[in-house]
Amino acid sequence: MTEQTTENPTGTGLNAPAVRQVLAELYRASESDDAVVEHALSLVAGREEPPSLAESVELTTEALLPVQPKVGQMLHHLVRTLRPVRVVEFGTSYGISTIHLAAALRENGVGTVVGSEMNGHKVAQARKNLEAAGLADLVEIREGDARETLADLDGPVDLVLLDGWKELCLPMLDLLAPKMRPGTVIVADNLSMMPQEYLDRVRAEGGDYVSIDLPLGEGIELSTRVTPPPAG
């Protein structure tokens, strides 16, 4: 999907009626997530080996796993402030975070989101939700393993949201790094679940990023690329 410029019609953003309605419905539906996750855990309890990534994806099909509302509002604010042309999202799920991002792009009048999601059912639901919110034209969702579906992504990337499986966040950061410019912002959700290797990378003194943790939702690691991508 190529970048596109959009008009800035009246009544867009998070307060647009369609956006508010879809988000409200999705957040209500997400109230059953704890039960879904608890059931999934019961199915694999007692195993010697943890479930594979593919099995975990399947077991959590019915879990929306949304960003918390304050995190969604922060994402919307970042897009409005930074005016990115290319936003990349790792872990689209049912599209709640995507709606926050795309609503801001609509207000800005420029930009697209490239999302990624392994679960085919969630991809279909996310597309349906974006259509209902009136934002589908600003988003491309790539189905499958993001390490493959985003490998050929064109740069530059201006803003990255890492909200998929946490063990893949560092590989995704490394995959997208060559597409980042100095000033690219990376938002990693669920800080308490983030692997230490990821945090060591973005917090390394004299490294490619500067980073700070924020007490929003279950914690956010907000990082900015400060060095040019590697040559070649």
KEKOLDREN-448696 format. One line per 3 residues: for each residue x, y, z of N, C-alpha, C, O. Coordinates in steps of 0.1 Angstrom, whole numbers. Layout:
// residues N
X,Y,Z,X,Y,Z,X,Y,Z,X,Y,Z; ...
END
This chain:
// residues 232
8,-12,0,0,0,0,9,12,0,18,14,8; 6,21,-9,15,33,-10,9,44,-1,-3,44,2; 18,53,3,13,64,11,3,73,4,4,74,-9
-6,78,11,-16,86,4,-19,99,12,-17,99,24; -23,109,5,-28,121,12,-43,121,12,-49,118,2; -49,124,24,-63,124,25,-68,138,29,-61,146,35
-80,141,25,-86,154,30,-89,153,45,-90,142,50; -91,164,51,-94,164,65,-108,168,67,-111,180,70; -118,158,66,-132,162,67,-136,165,81,-129,162,91
-147,172,82,-152,176,95,-157,164,103,-162,155,97; -154,164,116,-159,153,124,-151,141,125,-156,130,128; -138,142,122,-130,130,122,-122,129,136,-124,138,144
-114,119,137,-106,118,150,-113,108,159,-123,102,155; -108,108,172,-114,99,181,-128,102,185,-136,94,190; -132,115,183,-146,119,186,-156,117,175,-168,120,176
-151,112,163,-160,109,152,-170,99,157,-166,89,163; -183,100,154,-193,91,159,-190,76,156,-192,67,164; -186,73,144,-183,59,140,-171,54,148,-172,42,152
-161,62,149,-149,58,157,-153,55,171,-149,45,177; -160,64,177,-164,63,191,-172,50,193,-170,43,203; -182,48,184,-190,36,186,-182,23,185,-184,14,193
-174,22,175,-166,10,173,-157,7,184,-156,-4,189; -150,18,189,-141,16,200,-149,12,213,-144,3,220; -160,18,215,-168,14,227,-172,0,227,-172,-7,237
-176,-5,215,-181,-19,213,-169,-28,216,-170,-39,222; -157,-25,210,-146,-33,211,-141,-34,226,-137,-45,231; -140,-23,232,-136,-23,246,-146,-31,255,-141,-38,265
-159,-30,252,-168,-38,260,-166,-53,257,-166,-61,266; -163,-56,245,-160,-71,241,-148,-76,248,-147,-87,251; -138,-67,250,-125,-71,255,-126,-74,270,-117,-80,276
-137,-71,276,-139,-74,291,-139,-89,293,-137,-94,305; -141,-97,283,-141,-112,284,-127,-118,282,-125,-130,282; -117,-109,279,-103,-114,276,-97,-122,287,-91,-133,285
-99,-118,300,-93,-126,311,-98,-140,311,-91,-149,313; -111,-142,308,-117,-155,308,-111,-163,296,-109,-175,298; -109,-157,285,-104,-164,273,-90,-168,276,-86,-180,273
-82,-159,282,-68,-163,285,-67,-174,296,-59,-183,295; -76,-173,306,-76,-183,316,-79,-196,311,-73,-206,314; -89,-197,302,-92,-210,295,-81,-215,287,-78,-227,287
-74,-206,280,-63,-210,271,-52,-216,280,-46,-226,277; -49,-210,292,-39,-215,301,-43,-228,306,-34,-237,308; -55,-230,309,-60,-243,314,-58,-255,305,-56,-266,309
-59,-252,292,-57,-262,282,-43,-267,280,-40,-278,276; -33,-258,284,-19,-262,283,-12,-265,297,0,-267,297; -20,-264,307,-15,-266,321,-10,-280,322,-16,-290,317
2,-281,328,7,-295,331,16,-300,320,23,-311,322; 17,-293,309,26,-298,298,41,-295,302,44,-286,309; 49,-304,297,63,-302,299,69,-291,291,78,-284,295
64,-290,279,68,-279,270,57,-268,268,46,-272,268; 61,-256,268,51,-245,266,46,-246,252,52,-252,243; 34,-240,250,28,-241,236,37,-233,226,44,-223,230
36,-237,214,44,-230,203,37,-217,201,26,-214,205; 44,-209,193,39,-195,190,26,-197,182,16,-190,185; 26,-206,172,14,-208,164,2,-213,173,-9,-209,171
5,-222,182,-6,-227,191,-11,-215,200,-23,-214,202; -2,-207,205,-6,-196,214,-15,-186,206,-25,-181,211; -11,-184,194,-19,-175,185,-33,-181,183,-43,-174,184
-34,-194,181,-47,-200,179,-55,-200,192,-68,-198,192; -49,-203,204,-56,-204,216,-62,-190,221,-72,-190,228; -56,-179,216,-61,-166,220,-69,-159,209,-70,-147,208
-75,-167,200,-82,-161,189,-93,-152,193,-95,-141,187; -100,-156,204,-112,-148,208,-108,-136,218,-116,-129,222; -95,-135,221,-91,-124,230,-87,-112,222,-79,-113,213
-93,-101,225,-90,-88,217,-77,-82,221,-70,-77,212; -72,-84,233,-59,-79,238,-56,-65,233,-46,-62,227; -65,-55,237,-64,-42,233,-53,-34,240,-50,-37,252
-49,-23,234,-42,-13,242,-52,-6,251,-64,-5,248; -47,-2,263,-57,4,272,-60,18,267,-52,24,260; -72,23,271,-76,36,265,-66,47,266,-65,55,256
-59,49,277,-49,60,278,-38,58,269,-32,67,263; -34,45,266,-23,42,257,-28,45,242,-21,51,234; -41,42,239,-46,45,227,-46,60,224,-43,65,213
-50,68,235,-50,82,234,-36,88,231,-34,98,224; -26,82,238,-12,86,236,-8,83,222,-1,92,216; -12,72,216,-8,69,202,-14,79,193,-8,84,184
-27,82,195,-34,92,187,-26,106,188,-24,113,178; -22,109,200,-15,122,202,-2,122,195,2,132,189; 6,111,196,19,110,189,17,112,174,25,119,168
7,106,168,5,107,154,2,121,150,6,127,141; -7,127,158,-11,141,155,1,150,157,2,160,149; 10,148,166,22,156,168,33,154,158,38,163,153
36,141,155,47,138,147,44,138,132,53,140,123; 31,137,128,26,137,115,34,127,106,40,130,96; 34,114,110,41,104,103,35,101,89,22,102,88
43,97,80,38,93,67,36,78,67,27,72,61; 45,71,73,44,56,74,45,51,88,55,53,96; 34,45,93,33,39,106,32,24,105,25,19,96
40,17,113,40,3,112,36,-3,126,41,1,136; 27,-12,125,22,-18,137,24,-33,137,20,-41,128; 31,-38,147,33,-52,149,23,-57,160,25,-54,172
13,-65,155,3,-70,164,-10,-62,164,-13,-55,173; -17,-64,153,-29,-56,150,-41,-61,159,-49,-53,163; -42,-74,161,-53,-81,168,-66,-76,161,-68,-77,149
-76,-71,169,-89,-67,164,-89,-53,159,-99,-48,154; -78,-46,159,-77,-33,153,-79,-21,162,-81,-10,157; -79,-23,175,-82,-12,184,-71,-1,184,-74,11,182
-59,-6,185,-48,4,184,-47,10,170,-44,22,168; -50,2,160,-50,6,146,-60,18,144,-57,27,137; -71,17,150,-81,27,149,-76,40,155,-78,51,149
-70,39,167,-64,52,173,-54,58,163,-54,70,162; -45,50,157,-35,55,148,-41,61,136,-38,72,132; -50,54,130,-56,58,117,-65,70,119,-66,79,110
-72,71,130,-80,83,132,-72,96,133,-76,106,128; -60,95,138,-51,106,139,-46,109,125,-44,121,121; -43,99,117,-38,101,103,-49,108,95,-46,117,87
-61,105,97,-72,111,90,-73,126,94,-75,134,85; -71,129,106,-71,143,110,-59,151,104,-60,162,100; -47,144,104,-35,150,98,-37,153,83,-31,162,78
-44,144,76,-46,145,62,-35,139,54,-34,141,42; -26,130,61,-16,123,53,-12,111,61,-12,111,74; -7,101,54,-1,89,61,-9,76,60,-21,77,57
-3,65,62,-9,52,62,-3,44,73,8,46,78; -11,33,77,-7,23,87,-5,10,79,-13,6,72; 7,4,82,8,-10,77,8,-19,90,17,-18,98
-2,-27,91,-3,-35,103,1,-50,100,2,-53,88; 2,-58,110,6,-72,108,-1,-80,119,-2,-76,131; -6,-92,115,-13,-101,124,-12,-115,119,-15,-118,107
-9,-124,128,-7,-138,124,-21,-145,123,-22,-155,115; -30,-141,131,-43,-149,132,-53,-144,121,-57,-132,121; -56,-153,112,-65,-149,101,-79,-144,106,-84,-135,100
-84,-150,116,-97,-145,121,-96,-131,126,-105,-123,124; -85,-128,133,-83,-114,138,-81,-104,127,-86,-93,127; -74,-108,116,-73,-100,105,-86,-96,99,-89,-84,96
-95,-106,97,-108,-103,92,-116,-94,101,-123,-85,96; -115,-96,114,-123,-88,123,-117,-74,123,-125,-64,124; -104,-72,123,-98,-59,123,-102,-51,110,-105,-39,111
-102,-58,99,-106,-51,87,-121,-47,87,-124,-36,83; -129,-55,93,-143,-52,95,-145,-40,104,-153,-31,102; -137,-40,115,-138,-29,125,-133,-16,119,-139,-5,121
-122,-16,111,-117,-4,105,-127,1,94,-129,13,93; -134,-8,87,-144,-4,78,-155,3,85,-160,14,80; -160,-2,96,-171,3,104,-167,17,109,-176,26,110
-154,19,112,-150,32,118,-147,42,107,-144,53,110; -148,38,94,-145,47,83,-131,50,81,-127,60,75; -122,40,84,-108,42,84,-100,32,75,-88,32,75
-107,23,69,-101,12,62,-92,17,51,-82,10,47; -95,28,45,-87,33,33,-73,37,38,-64,39,29; -70,39,51,-57,43,56,-49,32,61,-37,34,65
-54,20,60,-47,8,67,-45,-3,57,-55,-7,50; -34,-9,57,-31,-22,51,-27,-32,62,-17,-29,69; -34,-43,63,-30,-53,73,-24,-65,66,-31,-71,57
-12,-69,69,-5,-80,63,-7,-93,72,-3,-93,84; -13,-103,67,-16,-115,74,-4,-125,74,2,-127,63; 0,-130,86,11,-140,87,21,-135,97,19,-126,104
32,-142,97,43,-139,105,50,-126,101,55,-125,90; 50,-116,110,55,-103,106,69,-103,102,74,-95,95; 77,-113,107,91,-114,103,92,-117,88,102,-114,82
81,-122,82,81,-124,68,73,-114,61,77,-109,50; 61,-110,66,52,-101,59,57,-87,58,54,-79,49; 66,-83,68,71,-69,68,85,-69,63,92,-58,64
91,-80,59,105,-80,55,108,-72,43,119,-66,42; 98,-70,34,100,-63,22,94,-49,23,92,-42,12; 91,-44,35,85,-31,37,94,-20,32,106,-20,34
88,-11,24,96,1,19,98,11,31,89,12,40; 109,18,31,111,28,41,108,42,35,104,43,23; 110,52,42,113,52,56,101,49,65,89,51,61
103,45,77,93,43,87,94,54,98,105,56,103; 83,60,101,83,72,109,79,68,124,84,75,133; 70,59,125,65,55,139,62,40,139,56,35,129
66,33,149,65,19,151,57,16,164,61,21,174; 47,8,163,41,2,175,44,-13,176,40,-20,167; 50,-17,187,53,-31,189,43,-36,200,45,-33,212
33,-43,196,23,-48,205,19,-62,202,8,-66,205; 28,-70,196,25,-84,193,32,-92,204,34,-88,215; 35,-105,200,41,-114,209,55,-109,214,63,-105,205
57,-108,227,68,-101,232,82,-107,228,91,-99,227; 82,-120,227,95,-126,223,99,-122,209,111,-125,205; 90,-116,201,93,-112,187,96,-97,186,100,-92,176
95,-90,197,97,-76,197,111,-72,193,113,-63,185; 121,-78,198,135,-75,195,138,-79,180,144,-71,173; 134,-91,176,136,-94,161,129,-84,152,134,-81,142
117,-79,156,110,-70,148,117,-56,148,117,-50,138; 122,-52,159,130,-40,160,141,-41,150,144,-31,143; 149,-52,151,160,-53,142,156,-54,127,163,-49,119
145,-60,125,140,-61,111,137,-47,105,140,-44,94; 130,-39,113,126,-26,109,137,-15,110,135,-4,104; 147,-18,118,158,-8,120,163,-2,107,165,11,106
166,-10,97,172,-4,84,162,6,77,166,14,69; 149,5,81,139,14,75,137,27,83,130,36,78; 143,27,95,141,39,104,151,50,101,162,47,97
147,62,103,155,74,101,158,79,115,151,76,125; 168,88,117,169,95,130,156,102,133,151,110,125; 150,100,144,138,106,148,126,96,148,115,100,153
128,85,142,117,75,142,114,71,157,123,69,165; 101,71,160,96,68,174,91,53,174,84,49,165; 95,46,185,91,32,187,83,31,200,89,35,211
71,26,200,63,25,212,62,10,214,56,3,206; 66,5,226,65,-9,230,55,-10,241,58,-4,252; 44,-17,239,34,-18,250,37,-30,259,44,-39,256
30,-29,271,31,-40,281,46,-41,286,52,-52,284; 51,-31,292,65,-30,296,69,-42,305,80,-47,304; 59,-46,314,63,-56,324,65,-69,317,72,-78,323
60,-71,305,62,-84,298,74,-83,288,77,-93,281; 80,-72,286,90,-70,276,103,-77,279,108,-76,291; 108,-85,270,121,-92,273,132,-83,277,133,-72,271
141,-87,286,151,-78,290,161,-75,279,167,-64,278; 162,-84,269,171,-82,258,166,-70,250,174,-62,244; 153,-68,249,148,-57,241,151,-44,249,156,-34,243
149,-44,262,151,-32,269,166,-28,269,170,-17,269; 175,-39,270,189,-36,270,193,-29,256,202,-21,256; 186,-33,246,190,-28,233,186,-13,232,194,-5,228
174,-10,235,169,4,233,174,14,244,175,26,242; 179,8,255,184,16,266,199,17,267,205,24,275; 206,10,258,220,10,258,226,24,256,223,31,247
235,28,266,242,41,265,250,41,252,259,33,250; 249,52,245,256,53,232,251,45,221,258,43,211; 239,39,223,234,30,212,226,37,202,228,49,200
218,30,195,210,36,183,198,43,188,191,50,180; 194,42,201,181,47,205,183,54,219,193,52,226; 174,64,221,172,69,235,158,64,239,149,64,230
157,62,252,144,55,256,140,59,270,149,62,278; 127,58,272,122,62,286,109,53,288,102,50,279; 108,49,300,96,41,304,85,51,309,88,61,316
72,48,305,61,57,308,51,49,316,48,37,312; 45,54,327,35,47,335,21,48,329,12,54,335; 19,43,317,6,43,311,2,28,308,10,20,304
-11,25,311,-15,12,309,-7,2,318,-5,4,330; -2,-8,312,7,-18,318,22,-14,316,31,-23,317; 24,-2,313,38,3,310,41,4,296,37,-4,288
48,15,292,52,18,278,67,21,278,72,28,287; 74,15,269,87,19,266,87,27,253,84,22,242; 90,40,255,90,50,244,104,53,239,112,58,247
108,49,227,122,50,222,122,58,210,112,59,202; 133,64,207,135,72,195,149,68,189,159,67,196; 148,66,176,161,63,169,169,75,168,164,86,164
182,75,171,190,87,171,202,85,161,209,95,159; 204,74,155,214,72,146,209,68,132,198,62,132; 216,71,121,211,67,108,211,52,107,219,45,114
203,46,98,203,32,96,217,27,90,224,35,84; 220,15,92,233,10,86,233,11,71,222,10,65; 244,14,65,245,15,51,244,2,44,247,-9,50
239,2,32,238,-10,24,225,-17,24,223,-27,18
END
